[in-house]
Every structure is written in C-alpha cells, then in structure tokens.
Amino acid sequence: MTQDAALEAEERKNLLAALAGEADALRPELHRYAARLVGSVIDGEDVIQDAFARVFATVGSIPAGTPLRPWLFRIVHNRAIDALRQRSTRRSEPIEAAFDLADASAVGPEDALIRQDTVRLALSHFAELPVPQRSAVILKDVLGESLADIAALLELSVDAVKAHLARGRARLRTISDVRSEVAPSPTPEVLNFAALFNARDWDALRSLLADDVRLRQARRPEISGAADVGRFFTYYAEYPPVRLEPAWLEGREILLVSTEPLGAPSYFMLLEWRGQKISLIRDHRYATYVIDGADVAPAAPR
C-alpha cells in the first residue's frame, strides 16, 4: 500500500469512527424528529434504521470538514420525506401541495410554555400539519434548533420558517386530542407469547418461530433464520428478569417490557405473524427512546 493510500484509508477510518459516534449520540434526538414527522414512533425508528444504512453506505462521499450533526439531520429528514411520499402515493394523495410556502410573517418572542405543550402533544397531532409547518414546529419547539439552522435544513428563508412556525403553532392549538377510552383485548397469539415469556419457557417460544423469522434491533445487525433468532431467548434467559404485558400503540399490538419486580415499562417488542408462526420480532431493548412520547394504551383484559 502506498503512503497516499495508507493516509486515505486512515482518514476514512477516522471519519467512520467520528460518524458512528455522532450518529449514536444523536439517535434519540433524530428519532424524536423522524417520529413526529411521519406520525409514528414505530415508523420513525424504521426511518432511522434506513437513513443510517444509507449514511454508512455513502460515507466516502462526505466532503472533508462537513459538520456531521446537520448532515445527519438532513439525511433523516430526506428519508422521512421519502416515507411520507410513499405513503401519500399509496393513498393517491399528492404531498407536493404541502410544500407551498406560507406568507412570511413574524413570530412572537419564544414562550417556554409553547415548547412544553408541544413536547407533550400526541404524535398524531403533528401529522395533521403540512410538512413544512410540521418540520418547523418539531425542530424549534421539540428539539430547540435555531431559526437559522432550521432554515438551512429545510432549504427555506428564515422568514418562511417563521411563517411555517407561526401557522403550525396556531394549528396545533386548535387540534383536540381524541383517544379511544378502551383499547382492544390482546389477540390469543400475543397473549400466549407473553405468558410463555413470563414463564421463561424459552423452548416453547422457539417453537413459535417461522423458519425464515427475522430479528430487528436498533444498533444491531438484522439476523434471520429460526436457529439464529432462537438465541434471542437465550440472551433474555441470561438477563435480569423482565415481564411482558400486551398493549396497543398506533393501532398495532405490542408487548411492553418491564423489569422485575414489576416497574414502569422501559421499552416494547413488536411481533409480526404469518399464520401461527412469528415472522418478525422487533425488540427495542437497545432503543428505549422509541417509547418516549408514545401514546400507549394497555390492552383490555380478556
């Protein structure tokens, strides 16, 4: 290897290390943005996973000296917009109309109460805003970004950001929080999974896995196949005991995970089924931030 090639390899290694460190540190913050932008903590994590895969696949194209934080936000923003466009296409509703600029107008002084109220809003509320308003409000009131940084990320003028922010805040104040009072009862499959898990019957759980089952965990490579995914239960057998409780999130059935003795849930699992077999396990043990701000409803007793 020539000296130039060695230097280039060393620079790439250092860039990868810096990028990995920055991406891991920013991951909860990036998820808060993506989840509110797409209106789902579950889909928001999918956006992050996809964005990071693209980030590390194209690391060699990052210009030297590029500030990594805004660059990562831009990648996640673009991936979230792609997800929204795909969703819009499936519903035959053009999303481009949501990008029309509002008339520039002034935004009043910062009000701490506005930010506190915004952080507490259900994610579904943000989905009712046009995308630029949604992005401006999330970046300013949830993440505390400056107007200049928001303008750079959204490729808008500061005046346009102010207009979107003002209109988005006004719209959010008019939205009522409508929630169903009683969540559905758990399905027999999920109830059985929780019972077996809580009884620590790992062999019975392995028997529920499809041959091509996949396991997806943040900060871990996806693995597939019943033999490899079956080790997932071996790891849980070695961890301090946890307990699963069925619940509902965003219309999807989940399993809340609490440490023993029973405490507040710290993360959740999401299962996908093919008939009576599990085809996918999403375990958020290493991404506890996903449950932050999630509108979880405990399942009704059967």
N, C-alpha and C positions, 0 to 999 in steps of 0.2 A: 504494500500500500504506500503510495506517495505521501509526502508530507502534507500537500494540499488536501488530498483525500482524507487523511487522518484528521486534519483540522475540521474538515466539513462534517465528518462522522461525529466528532466530539461536540461540535456546535449543535448538531441535530439531537444528540443525546441530551445535552443540557436544555434544549428547547422543549423536548418531550417531558423531561422531569419538571420543568417550570410549568408547563401546560397542565400536566397531571395534577400537580399541587394546587394550582389556581382553580382548576375545574372541580376538584374535590371540595375545596373550601367554599366555592360559590354554589355548589349543587343545591343546597336547601333554598337559597335565595332565587336561583334560576327556576327552581320548581314552583315557588310561590308565584312567580311571574307567569310561567307557562300554564299552570293550573288555572289561574284566573282568566288568562287569555282564551283558553279553549273551554273553560267552564267545567273542568273535571280534574280532581286530584289524581285519578287513575290515568286518564289520558295525558295529563300533564307529565307524569313520570314516563310514559311512552315517548313523549316529545323529547324529554331529556335524554333518554337512552338512545334514541335515533340521532339526536343532534351530536351527542358525544361520539358516537360511532363515526359520524361524518368528520368531526373535528380531528380525530386521531388518524383518519384515513388520508386527510389532506394537510397534515401538519407541515409537510415540506413546502407548501405554498404560502405559508405565513411570512410576510415581509419582515426582515430584520427590524427589531425595535418596536414592533406592533404592541400597543398596550393590550394585554390579554383579557382584562375584565370586559371592556366594551366590545371586543371582538367576540367573546363567548356569548354575551347577551345578544349580539346581532345574529349569530348562528342559531341560537334558541328561538329568537323572535321569528326568523325566516322559516324555521321548521314548524313553529306553531301556526304561522300564516298558511303554510302548505297544508297542514292538517285541517284548518278551517276551510280552505278552498276545496279540499277533497270532500269534506262533509257537506259543503254547500252544493257541490256538483252532484253528489248523491241525492240531494233533496231538490235539485233543479232550481236552486235559488242563486242568482249571481251575487257574489260577495263584493265585486268591484264597487258597487254603489256605496258601500260602507266607507270607502276611502275618500269620498268627496270632502274637500276642506270646508270646515265651518267658517263663517265670517270671523275675522280676527277681532277679539275683544279682550279687554283687560281682565285679569284675575285678581281678586282681592288679596289682602295680606294672608299669610299662612295662618291657619287655625288648627291648633292641636286637636281639638275635638273632631274636626272633619276627618283627620287621619285616623283617629281612634275608631270612629264609627265605620270608616271604610274597611279597616282591617277586619272588623267583626262581621262584615256582610257575607252572606252565603255566596258561594261561587256562582250559583245560577243567576244572581243579580247582574254580575258583570257581563254575562252572555247576552243580556238584553241591550247592551250599548253597541253602537257602531264600533268597529275595530279601532280606529284611531282614538276615539274617546276612551275606550276600554284600556288601551295601552297607556295613554297619558295618565289616567287616574291610578292605574296599578303602579306604574313607575314612580309617580310622585307621592301618592298618599299611602301606598302599601310598602314600597321599597325606599322611599325618601331620596330619589335621584334628583339632581338639579335640573332646572328647565333646559339649560344648555346641553346637558348630557342626553336628556330625553329627545331634544330636537335632533341631535346628531344620530341617535339610534334610529329614530323614525324617519329621518331624512326630511324633516319639516323645518319651517322657520320657528323661532321662539314664539312669535305672535300666534302662529297656527296651533302650537302646543297649548298656549294659554287658552285659546278658544275651545279646543277639544276638552281641556281640563275643566273649564267652567261649565260647559254643557254636560259633560259626563257627570260631574258632581250634582248638578241640578237634576239630571235624570234619575240618578241613584236615590235621591231624596224622595222621589215620588213612587218608588217601587215598594210594594208591600211584600212582606215575607210570608208566603203561603206554603204551609207544610201539612202533609197528611198527619193526622193525630196518631194513627196506629199503623205500624209497619206490618207487612205480611208475615205469616208464620214461616219458619225455615222449611226448606224442602227436605224430604226424607234423606237424600244423599248427603247434604251438608250436615244435617243433624247426626247422621251416622258417623261421618268423618270426625266431627267434634267429639262424639262420645268415645270413639276408638282412640283418638289422640289423647284425650284427657285420661283415659285408662292406660295410656302408654303401650297400647297393643300395636307395636310397630310392624309386625309381620302381617297383621290383618290390613293395615294401611297400605303396605307394599302390594298386597293382592288387588288393591283397587286401581293400580296404575296401568294405563294403557301401555302397550309395548313401545310406542313412539312418544311417550309422555315427555314434556319439556318442563324444565325448572328455570324460572327467570328471577334473578335477584339483582338489585342495584349494586353497582361496584363489583359485580362478579360476572364472569362469562356465562352465557346461557349454556345449559347442558341438556342432553336429551337421551332417551332410552331408559327403560324401566330399571335396568341394573344400576346405572349411574345415578339416576334420580332417587332410587331407593336409599342411597346413602344419606339423603336429606334427613331421613328419620333417624339414622344412626347418629348424626350430629345433634339432633334435638334430644336424643336419649342421654347425651353427654352434657348438655347444657343444664343450668339450673331450671327446675320445672316451670313450665308455663301452662296456662289454661286457655282454651278456645271457647268463644261464645258467638253464636250466629248473630248477624246483624245485617242491615241494608245500607248501602251507600250509593247514591246516584242511580237508584233503580237496579243495582246489582247486589247480589248476595255475597257477603264477605264473612270472614271469621276474625273477630277481634282477639288479639293476643295480649294476655295479662300475665304478669309474673305471679308466682305463688309465694306466700299466701295472696289471695286474690287482691289485686290492686287495680288502679286505673289502666285501661288498655294503652299500650305504648306503640303498637303498630297493628297491621292486619295482613291476612292472607286472602287471596282471591283464587278460586278454583274454576276451571273450565272443564266441562264434562262432554264425553261422547258416549251416549247411552249410559251405562252404569260404570264406566271407566273414566278416570281422570286423565285429561289430555294436556292440561297445563296447570302448573302451580306458580302463582306469583307471590313471593314471600318478601315482605318489606322490612325484615329484621335489620337490614343494613341501610334502610332509608326511612327512618322513623319520622322524618319531616313530612312525609306524604300525608299523614293523618292530620297534620296541623290545619285547622280551618275547615276540616271535612265535616259535612253535615250527616253524621252517622245516626241511624235510628236502630235501637235494639229490636231484634225480631220478636214478634208477638209469641207468647207461649202456645204450644200446640195442645 
